[in-house]
Amino acid sequence: MNPINILFIGDIIGKPGLDMVQTWLPSLKKKYKSDFIVANGENVSDGKGCTDKEGKILFDLGINVITGGNHTWDKHQSQDYLKHEERYIRPQNYPKGTFGRGYAIVETEKGKIAVINLQGRAFMATIDCPFRSADWVLEKIKHETKYVVVDFHAEATAEKLALANYLDGRVSAFIGTHTHIQTSDERLFPRGMGYISDVGMTGPYDSVIGMKTDAAINRFIYQTPQKYVTAENDVHLCGVYFKIDIETARTLEVERILLPEFTRQI
């Protein structure tokens, strides 16, 4: 039978990143014959969360689920959007009572696909345990679908690899987000899970992780708060493609995406 083709678009940074998705996603959908698309949108609204304005654009482009992270809460309009849009999710392991949903299940032509959003705790807020939160969701959804995609929004690669090994054999694909730097370690785990430590960002690379450089530099020099402004130049799209076996829910192929390629000068 035909496989399930899944695309994941890395952290979208403001209007430059959103424009890049609008430019490249139609051709990516065609190239990979995508059945399901996930995008991390925690920075899509001027670097602060995702509102209904950006959400509509992304959903109209064919994205099925928008995931979040620690910046989901930076703009109150983004918080309002969480309350009524079930396809926009935030990390599951925020404390009980936090509004929003930590996972979504979407019906496709090839069956239901689940997306779980989790957040790390190393060098980040000490929220609930992502390992136990993943266990809870997987137990809850086990009778609905065997196709599961995880967005783990975390700082430390050690924590990402620990959770990846913990979930191998129980989820189809594991994507690290948050650092905005694409890693080159995409691979298949022993029990069939597709993996990448960080998918990277979709946004301006003439920047410090998407923001104009002056404010970022001054923050480190003076150790004082600075107003971050989204950068604009040298915009790229980062993503990852997974080919999933429809019978076993195991990943058959994983491919890292970077468009356009960086220019290397000597």
C-alpha positions as CSV (number, residue, x, y, z in Angstrom):
1,M,0.0,0.0,0.0
2,N,1.0,3.6,-0.5
3,P,3.0,5.1,2.5
4,I,1.9,8.1,4.5
5,N,4.0,11.2,3.5
6,I,4.4,13.7,6.4
7,L,6.0,17.1,6.2
8,F,7.1,19.2,9.2
9,I,7.9,22.9,8.8
10,G,10.4,24.3,11.3
11,D,9.7,27.3,13.6
12,I,8.2,30.0,11.5
13,I,9.6,33.4,12.4
14,G,7.3,36.4,11.8
15,K,6.2,37.7,8.3
16,P,9.5,36.7,6.6
17,G,9.0,33.1,7.6
18,L,5.3,33.1,6.8
19,D,6.0,34.5,3.3
20,M,8.6,31.8,2.8
21,V,6.0,29.1,3.7
22,Q,3.6,30.6,1.2
23,T,6.3,30.6,-1.4
24,W,7.7,27.1,-1.0
25,L,4.9,24.9,0.5
26,P,2.9,24.3,-2.7
27,S,6.0,22.9,-4.4
28,L,7.0,20.9,-1.4
29,K,3.5,19.4,-1.2
30,K,3.8,18.3,-4.8
31,K,7.3,17.0,-4.6
32,Y,6.7,14.8,-1.5
33,K,3.0,14.0,-2.3
34,S,2.3,15.0,1.3
35,D,-0.7,13.6,3.1
36,F,-0.2,15.5,6.3
37,I,1.7,18.7,7.3
38,V,2.7,20.1,10.7
39,A,4.3,23.4,11.3
40,N,5.7,25.0,14.5
41,G,4.1,28.4,14.8
42,E,5.1,29.6,18.2
43,N,6.9,32.6,16.7
44,V,4.9,33.3,13.6
45,S,3.1,36.4,14.9
46,D,6.0,38.9,15.0
47,G,8.0,36.4,17.0
48,K,5.3,35.9,19.6
49,G,2.8,33.1,19.3
50,C,0.3,32.5,16.6
51,T,-3.0,34.4,16.3
52,D,-6.1,33.6,14.2
53,K,-4.7,35.8,11.4
54,E,-1.6,33.7,10.9
55,G,-3.4,30.5,11.7
56,K,-5.9,31.1,8.9
57,I,-3.1,31.6,6.4
58,L,-1.3,28.4,7.5
59,F,-4.4,26.3,7.5
60,D,-5.5,27.6,4.1
61,L,-2.1,26.5,2.8
62,G,-3.0,23.0,3.8
63,I,-1.2,22.7,7.1
64,N,-3.1,20.3,9.4
65,V,-1.7,21.1,12.8
66,I,0.2,24.1,14.3
67,T,2.4,23.3,17.3
68,G,3.8,25.7,19.9
69,G,6.4,26.1,22.6
70,N,7.5,28.4,25.4
71,H,6.7,31.5,23.3
72,T,3.1,30.5,22.7
73,W,2.1,32.6,25.7
74,D,3.9,35.8,24.7
75,K,0.9,37.5,23.1
76,H,-2.6,37.4,24.6
77,Q,-4.2,37.0,21.1
78,S,-2.3,33.8,20.7
79,Q,-3.6,32.6,24.1
80,D,-7.1,33.4,23.0
81,Y,-6.6,31.5,19.8
82,L,-5.6,28.4,21.8
83,K,-9.0,28.4,23.5
84,H,-11.1,27.8,20.4
85,E,-8.8,26.4,17.7
86,E,-8.2,22.6,18.3
87,R,-5.7,22.4,15.5
88,Y,-3.4,24.9,17.3
89,I,-1.8,23.0,20.2
90,R,0.7,23.9,23.0
91,P,3.0,21.6,24.9
92,Q,1.0,18.9,26.7
93,N,3.2,19.0,29.9
94,Y,2.2,22.5,31.1
95,P,0.5,22.3,34.5
96,K,-3.0,20.9,34.8
97,G,-5.6,23.7,34.2
98,T,-3.5,25.6,31.6
99,F,-5.8,26.3,28.7
100,G,-5.3,24.9,25.3
101,R,-4.6,21.3,24.1
102,G,-1.4,19.4,24.0
103,Y,-2.2,17.0,21.2
104,A,-4.5,16.8,18.2
105,I,-5.9,13.9,16.1
106,V,-6.7,14.7,12.5
107,E,-8.6,12.5,10.0
108,T,-6.9,12.0,6.7
109,E,-7.5,9.9,3.6
110,K,-5.1,7.4,5.0
111,G,-6.4,7.3,8.5
112,K,-6.1,9.3,11.7
113,I,-2.8,10.9,12.6
114,A,-1.9,12.3,16.0
115,V,0.4,15.1,16.9
116,I,1.8,15.5,20.4
117,N,3.5,18.7,21.5
118,L,5.9,18.5,24.5
119,Q,8.4,20.9,26.0
120,G,11.7,20.1,27.7
121,R,12.8,21.1,31.2
122,A,16.6,21.3,30.8
123,F,17.5,25.0,30.8
124,M,13.8,25.9,30.5
125,A,10.8,26.3,32.8
126,T,10.4,23.4,35.3
127,I,7.0,22.3,34.1
128,D,5.5,18.8,34.3
129,C,7.4,15.8,33.1
130,P,7.4,15.4,29.3
131,F,8.1,11.6,29.6
132,R,5.1,10.9,31.8
133,S,3.0,13.4,29.7
134,A,3.8,11.4,26.6
135,D,2.9,8.2,28.3
136,W,-0.5,9.6,29.3
137,V,-1.3,10.8,25.8
138,L,-0.2,7.6,24.1
139,E,-2.3,5.5,26.5
140,K,-5.3,7.8,25.9
141,I,-5.1,7.6,22.1
142,K,-3.9,4.1,21.5
143,H,-7.2,2.9,20.3
144,E,-7.7,5.8,17.8
145,T,-4.4,5.7,15.8
146,K,-1.0,4.2,15.6
147,Y,0.5,7.1,13.6
148,V,2.0,9.6,16.0
149,V,4.2,12.6,15.4
150,V,6.0,14.3,18.3
151,D,7.2,17.9,18.4
152,F,9.6,18.1,21.3
153,H,10.3,21.8,22.0
154,A,13.5,21.6,24.0
155,E,16.9,23.2,24.5
156,A,19.2,20.3,25.4
157,T,20.1,17.6,22.8
158,A,20.6,15.1,25.7
159,E,17.0,15.6,26.8
160,K,15.8,15.2,23.2
161,L,17.8,12.0,22.7
162,A,16.6,10.6,26.0
163,L,13.0,11.2,25.2
164,A,13.5,9.9,21.6
165,N,14.9,6.6,22.9
166,Y,12.1,6.4,25.4
167,L,9.5,6.8,22.7
168,D,11.1,4.7,19.9
169,G,8.7,2.0,18.8
170,R,5.7,3.9,20.1
171,V,5.7,6.9,17.8
172,S,6.3,7.3,14.1
173,A,8.3,10.5,14.0
174,F,10.1,12.7,16.5
175,I,11.0,16.3,15.6
176,G,13.1,18.5,17.9
177,T,12.3,22.3,17.8
178,H,13.2,25.4,19.7
179,T,16.9,26.1,19.0
180,H,16.2,27.4,15.5
181,I,19.4,25.7,14.3
182,Q,18.9,22.8,12.0
183,T,20.9,19.7,12.9
184,S,22.3,17.1,10.4
185,D,21.5,14.0,12.4
186,E,18.3,12.9,10.8
187,R,18.0,9.1,11.1
188,L,15.9,6.0,11.8
189,F,15.9,4.6,15.3
190,P,16.1,0.9,15.9
191,R,12.3,0.4,16.4
192,G,11.4,2.4,13.4
193,M,11.0,6.0,14.6
194,G,12.2,8.8,12.3
195,Y,14.2,11.4,14.2
196,I,16.0,14.8,14.0
197,S,17.4,16.7,17.0
198,D,16.2,20.1,15.6
199,V,14.4,20.8,12.4
200,G,15.7,24.4,12.3
201,M,13.8,27.6,11.7
202,T,11.9,29.1,8.7
203,G,12.8,32.7,8.8
204,P,15.7,35.3,8.4
205,Y,19.2,33.9,8.9
206,D,20.9,37.4,8.8
207,S,19.9,37.5,12.5
208,V,20.4,35.9,15.9
209,I,17.8,33.0,15.7
210,G,15.4,35.2,13.8
211,M,15.8,38.5,15.6
212,K,17.8,41.6,14.5
213,T,21.4,41.2,15.7
214,D,21.9,44.5,17.6
215,A,19.4,43.8,20.4
216,A,20.7,40.2,20.8
217,I,24.3,41.4,21.0
218,N,23.4,44.1,23.5
219,R,21.5,41.7,25.7
220,F,24.7,39.6,26.1
221,I,27.0,42.6,26.5
222,Y,24.9,44.5,29.0
223,Q,22.9,41.7,30.6
224,T,19.7,43.9,30.4
225,P,16.4,43.4,28.6
226,Q,16.3,44.4,25.0
227,K,13.4,44.8,22.6
228,Y,13.6,42.1,20.0
229,V,12.6,42.9,16.4
230,T,12.2,40.3,13.7
231,A,15.0,40.4,11.2
232,E,14.2,40.4,7.4
233,N,17.1,39.2,5.3
234,D,18.5,35.9,4.0
235,V,15.3,34.0,4.6
236,H,15.2,30.2,4.4
237,L,12.7,27.4,5.0
238,C,13.7,24.4,7.1
239,G,11.7,21.3,7.3
240,V,11.8,17.5,7.4
241,Y,10.0,14.8,5.4
242,F,9.0,11.4,6.7
243,K,7.8,8.4,4.7
244,I,5.7,6.3,7.0
245,D,4.8,2.6,6.4
246,I,1.0,2.5,6.5
247,E,0.9,-1.1,7.9
248,T,3.5,-0.8,10.7
249,A,3.5,3.0,11.3
250,R,7.3,2.9,11.2
251,T,9.3,5.5,9.3
252,L,10.8,4.2,6.1
253,E,12.7,7.3,5.1
254,V,13.5,10.7,6.6
255,E,14.9,13.7,4.7
256,R,16.0,17.0,5.9
257,I,14.9,20.1,3.9
258,L,16.6,23.5,3.6
259,L,15.4,26.0,0.9
260,P,17.1,27.7,-0.7
261,E,20.5,26.2,0.1
262,F,23.0,28.4,2.0
263,T,25.6,30.1,-0.2
264,R,29.1,29.1,1.0
265,Q,31.8,31.6,0.3
266,I,35.6,31.1,0.6
